[in-house]
Amino acid sequence: MSFLLPDDRLLAMLREDVPYGDATTSGLGIADRQGRAVFRTRGTITACCVEEAERLMLLAGCTSTRRLAASGAQVEAGADLLVAEGTAGALHRGMKVAQTLMESTSGIATSARRILCAARVGRPGIMVACTRKHLPGAKDVMLRAIMAGGCVPHRLGLSDSVAVFAQHRAFLGRMPPHLWVTKLRAAQPERKIAVEAETVDDAVWFAGAGIDCLQLDKLAPEQVAEALRAMAEMPRRPLIAVAGGVTEANAAAYAAAGADLLVTSAAYAAPPADIGVALSLLEP
């Protein structure tokens, strides 16, 4: 599963950065001179949004581009990602937006890939999902990044899935889980029901109510293993997702404890990748 950011989204990024023209390039009188921009990574990265960077340069007015990497590719330090040619005006209009978009998303993609690889040391084939705790207004960009890193979205929003948290249960009073699970199934018959538990006892209690996914929040790997042992005799065990504090450092331990899915927000805090841009004049 993957997608590209549409032109209207990219044009909005350009308008935000260059709403009324480039005062410096225009003031220097160099806007019509022909040049080349080469985008090059200074570190080894999981690349992201190279396709969007290429499109940004074309939307900014560049006449030709050459893309040398794709989103999701592992790119070694010193490798070129993108080459664009056009007037200095066009190059400067698109350059910073394209560079920053690749840096931000490639940083997240690189972190997401590292967490995924760490998790698969503990359990080959396990998947990592990234939460919706991304910067508001940047969901599409953040999803693009974590998916380039090989992870999947945890929840796209409140409308696409059913997940019961302690904040919901605060309004249910003493109603036992099997009753509100039945109510949810009747109201949302096509949705799987996920419930978050913060203790081993609650995990076993909710699992017995017939839910589809049990999300263990902020439990240690040893507690995850304990919860799984307690559910071993159940005729139908829910999928076990582990969330809350999952990082590259502990992903293997959680996977080895028996989790079916790891859920994390850690990749969103990754520092940007370091991508340089070299501009040069093309002689007539």
QUIVENFEN-V907377 format. One record per pair of residues at least 12 apart in sequence whose ideal C-beta (glycine too) atoms are under 6 Angstrom apart, sorted by the first residue. I is the first residue (numbers start at 0). J is the second residue. Records with the same first field share a line. If there is no record, write none. Layout:
I: J / J
This chain:
1: 146
3: 50
4: 51 / 139
9: 54 / 55 / 58
12: 96
13: 96
16: 96
17: 92
21: 91
24: 87 / 88 / 91
29: 87
30: 87 / 88
31: 86
32: 87
33: 281
34: 87 / 90 / 278 / 280 / 281
35: 84 / 279 / 281
36: 83 / 90 / 94 / 276 / 278
37: 79 / 82 / 277
38: 80 / 81 / 274 / 276
39: 79 / 275
40: 74 / 78 / 274
41: 273 / 275
42: 76 / 273
43: 75 / 76
44: 74 / 105 / 109 / 272
45: 108 / 109 / 112 / 148
46: 68 / 70 / 72 / 74 / 105
47: 70 / 104 / 105 / 108 / 144 / 147
48: 100 / 101 / 104
49: 66 / 68 / 70 / 80 / 81
52: 81 / 97 / 101
53: 66 / 81
55: 93 / 96 / 97
56: 83 / 93 / 97
59: 89 / 92 / 93
60: 85 / 89
61: 83 / 85 / 89
62: 84 / 85
63: 84
64: 83
65: 82
66: 81
67: 79 / 80
68: 80
70: 147
71: 147
94: 276
98: 274 / 276
101: 274
102: 271 / 272 / 274
103: 271
104: 144
105: 272
106: 269 / 270 / 271 / 272
107: 144 / 266 / 269
108: 144 / 147 / 148
110: 266 / 269
111: 145 / 148 / 150 / 266
112: 148 / 149
113: 247
114: 127 / 247 / 250
115: 127 / 149 / 150
117: 247 / 250 / 251
118: 250 / 254 / 261
120: 251
121: 251 / 254 / 255
122: 254
125: 254
126: 260
127: 150 / 261
128: 151 / 153 / 260 / 262
129: 145 / 150 / 153 / 266
130: 153 / 264
131: 154
132: 264
133: 267
145: 266
153: 262
161: 187 / 190 / 192
162: 193
163: 194
164: 195
176: 205 / 208
177: 208
180: 208 / 209 / 210
191: 211
192: 210 / 211
193: 212 / 214
194: 210
195: 214 / 216
196: 215
197: 216
199: 222 / 225 / 226
202: 215 / 226
203: 229
206: 230 / 237
210: 237
211: 237
212: 237 / 238 / 240
213: 237 / 239
214: 240 / 242
215: 241
216: 242 / 243
217: 243 / 244
220: 252 / 253 / 256
223: 241 / 256 / 258
224: 256 / 257
227: 257
238: 259
239: 258 / 259
240: 260 / 262
241: 253 / 258 / 261
242: 262
245: 261 / 263
246: 265
